[in-house]
Amino acid sequence: MKKLLFKLFCIFIPSSGLRHIFRFIGMNNKVIFIKDGKTINFLFNLKILKNFKISGYGTNNIIKIHLPANFTNSSINIAGNNCHFEIFPTTRLLDKTTFQLYGNNAQIIIGKDFSSTGNTMILATGNHSVTIGDDTIIAMDTIIQTSDFHTVYDINTKKITNKDSNIAIGKHVWIARRCIILKGASIPNNTIVSAQALVNKKFDEQNTIIAGIPAKIVKNQINWDFNTPEAYKEYFNKS
Ligand SMILES: CC(C)(COP(=O)(O)OP(=O)(O)OC[C@H]1O[C@@H](n2cnc3c(N)ncnc32)[C@H](O)[C@@H]1OP(=O)(O)O)[C@@H](O)C(=O)NCCC(=O)NCCS
């Protein structure tokens, strides 16, 4: 019995001093830190994990964090089996962000140079994924979720009308404050998602601003730069 309990309560990194960070029930779950393509000992990189928590239950789940990373006050929570979370290197801030993988085979894959500046939740449900391309940034209070969590159905056929669906966010996308990105949304490269937009469908034109509830294209032939307009202007005038 003791042996079984020990097996069930498998803490990812067997260091008692760090139990408040990694708490996981189940077998064969892995957290892997990778630097320059090589797996490394995370103990030397604890400064990246300021108040960063990984928790949940299930088996065969894998979390891959490519360094550098700059996570503060954030968490990854898994409830399921065979889930996959992976984030590529970023020196940008990732603060107060919650990643949740609920159900078997849920996936969240995030490209390099990602930033998320607070109170944001990214959630993937069973057999579904959230993918985010390189150089994408998310402002505060945004929610991204592959499921509505309750079922809507046709009263005649009983068929579900709101099935879970993948979310694909492209490269160099700027998601402004307080957006909601729902199941099935697809946001192409170089898109700006305006503050408070609700994105619930697939967009395929690149270099646009989308805005409103539900989001629609309000401007095209645009792009954005990480610098402030002032800094951008200065740089542009010099070049
Ligand atoms: C996306 C954004 C940057 C676009 O700014 P812009 O280039 O000046 O765009 P405009 O104001 O010319 O907007 C174009 C059109 O979209 C509309 N629009 C812009 N933002 C909108 C929004 N959030 N919701 C609904 N409509 C919006 C404008 O009213 C305008 O409509 P019109 O052509 O009928 O007049 C800006 O609207 C925005 O959302 N800013 C918030 C940024 C933010 O959250 N920053 C946090 C730090 S990351």
The ligand as a MOL file (V3000), in Angstrom:
LIG
                    3D

  0  0  0     0  0            999 V3000
M  V30 BEGIN CTAB
M  V30 COUNTS 48 50 0 0 0
M  V30 BEGIN ATOM
M  V30 1 C -5.8520 47.9740 -31.7080 0
M  V30 2 C -5.4780 49.4320 -31.5010 0
M  V30 3 C -3.9980 49.5110 -31.0750 0
M  V30 4 C -5.7110 50.1140 -32.8550 0
M  V30 5 O -5.3890 51.4630 -32.8040 0
M  V30 6 P -5.4820 52.3730 -34.1500 0
M  V30 7 O -4.5300 51.8770 -35.1780 0
M  V30 8 O -5.3570 53.7850 -33.7090 0
M  V30 9 O -6.9180 52.0470 -34.7230 0
M  V30 10 P -8.1920 53.0030 -34.8700 0
M  V30 11 O -8.5030 53.6650 -33.5650 0
M  V30 12 O -7.9940 53.8550 -36.0780 0
M  V30 13 O -9.3350 51.9380 -35.1330 0
M  V30 14 C -9.7650 51.5170 -36.4060 0
M  V30 15 C -11.2480 51.2510 -36.3080 0
M  V30 16 O -11.4630 50.1960 -35.3430 0
M  V30 17 C -12.2860 50.6320 -34.2740 0
M  V30 18 N -11.7300 50.1090 -33.0240 0
M  V30 19 C -10.4920 50.2640 -32.5600 0
M  V30 20 N -10.3290 49.6190 -31.4020 0
M  V30 21 C -11.5070 49.0370 -31.1370 0
M  V30 22 C -11.9710 48.2260 -30.0770 0
M  V30 23 N -11.1710 47.8740 -29.0760 0
M  V30 24 N -13.2300 47.7910 -30.1370 0
M  V30 25 C -14.0530 48.1310 -31.1550 0
M  V30 26 N -13.6710 48.9060 -32.1940 0
M  V30 27 C -12.4100 49.3500 -32.1730 0
M  V30 28 C -12.1700 52.1550 -34.3060 0
M  V30 29 O -13.3210 52.7640 -33.7460 0
M  V30 30 C -12.0560 52.4190 -35.7830 0
M  V30 31 O -13.3390 52.3240 -36.3740 0
M  V30 32 P -13.8100 53.3610 -37.5530 0
M  V30 33 O -12.8640 53.0750 -38.6990 0
M  V30 34 O -15.2190 52.9660 -37.8110 0
M  V30 35 O -13.6220 54.7120 -36.9850 0
M  V30 36 C -6.3380 50.0700 -30.3860 0
M  V30 37 O -7.7020 50.1970 -30.8560 0
M  V30 38 C -6.3650 49.2380 -29.1060 0
M  V30 39 O -7.0840 48.2730 -28.9490 0
M  V30 40 N -5.5460 49.6780 -28.1150 0
M  V30 41 C -5.3770 48.9880 -26.8460 0
M  V30 42 C -3.9560 48.4520 -26.7660 0
M  V30 43 C -3.6750 47.7330 -25.4840 0
M  V30 44 O -4.5050 47.0460 -24.9280 0
M  V30 45 N -2.4660 47.8820 -25.0080 0
M  V30 46 C -2.0620 47.2310 -23.7740 0
M  V30 47 C -0.5720 46.9610 -23.7570 0
M  V30 48 S -0.1280 45.5650 -24.7380 0
M  V30 END ATOM
M  V30 BEGIN BOND
M  V30 1 1 1 2
M  V30 2 1 2 3
M  V30 3 1 2 4
M  V30 4 1 2 36
M  V30 5 1 4 5
M  V30 6 1 5 6
M  V30 7 2 6 7
M  V30 8 1 6 8
M  V30 9 1 6 9
M  V30 10 1 9 10
M  V30 11 2 10 11
M  V30 12 1 10 12
M  V30 13 1 10 13
M  V30 14 1 13 14
M  V30 15 1 14 15
M  V30 16 1 15 16
M  V30 17 1 15 30
M  V30 18 1 16 17
M  V30 19 1 17 18
M  V30 20 1 17 28
M  V30 21 1 18 19
M  V30 22 1 18 27
M  V30 23 2 19 20
M  V30 24 1 20 21
M  V30 25 1 21 22
M  V30 26 2 21 27
M  V30 27 1 22 23
M  V30 28 2 22 24
M  V30 29 1 24 25
M  V30 30 2 25 26
M  V30 31 1 26 27
M  V30 32 1 28 29
M  V30 33 1 28 30
M  V30 34 1 30 31
M  V30 35 1 31 32
M  V30 36 2 32 33
M  V30 37 1 32 34
M  V30 38 1 32 35
M  V30 39 1 36 37
M  V30 40 1 36 38
M  V30 41 2 38 39
M  V30 42 1 38 40
M  V30 43 1 40 41
M  V30 44 1 41 42
M  V30 45 1 42 43
M  V30 46 2 43 44
M  V30 47 1 43 45
M  V30 48 1 45 46
M  V30 49 1 46 47
M  V30 50 1 47 48
M  V30 END BOND
M  V30 END CTAB
M  END
